[in-house]
């Protein structure tokens, strides 16, 4: 009976002895405590931080992993799960290419808006003699390099010209050039810029002088392109520079239409 009682008592208390699971838990607890003591002070501020701590070194990382996931589970966590993937060279090249294209587009846009000069317009202009013979309607602009209003309107003229250059001639005549004395008298140029609108036969339908909203020029050019018998703005005058201030010079190149 005594043996039986001892055996029964032995069976009842045997579960209280440390098992393998308890030993591993105790070892993991000691490892966590040791890791916590070895970490910098910023990890010891709260015993239960709201967010998992971030390790700065490999040893700290190992301690943090054990502290958060346990000794067994931490061993199965790969480096790719701990660190986000960094951009590779291909992505960097794409970013660089996109930035270059955007910068180039911005450059072209700014060039179109602000960088167009009278020289650019003059180099792209149709020679006056050719314009009178090719059967297209024509816009003749009398200008001068020193004319401030002429320079300010250059970007607007450039846009309209690009839109209609296949159907309308755009001619620039420099009032400082003595070659155009007859045309100055014929079109009655007193202020510049002076825009004369000619039909397909070279007959003047109207003119605009000085700085005016772009729509006036655009609507007149549209009427010419459609072959309408008249332009909607036949006589408009805005702020202009006096043609009497022109600086006369002799033509050096007979092919020049400037």
Buried (B, 14 or more C-beta within 10 A) or exposed (E): EEEEEEEEEEEEEEEEEEEEEEEEBEEBEEBBEEBBEEBEEEBEEEEEEEEEBEBEEEEBBBBBBBBBBBBEEBEEEEEEEEEEEEEEEEEEEEEEEEEEEEEEEEEEEEEEEEEBEBEBBBEBBBEBEEBBEEEBBBBBBBBBBBBEBBBEBBBBBBBBBEBBBEBBBBBBBBBBBEBBEEBBEEBEBBBBBBBBBBBEEEEBBBBBBBBBEEEBBBBBBBBBBEEBEEBEBEEBBBEBBEBEEBEEEEEEEEEEBB
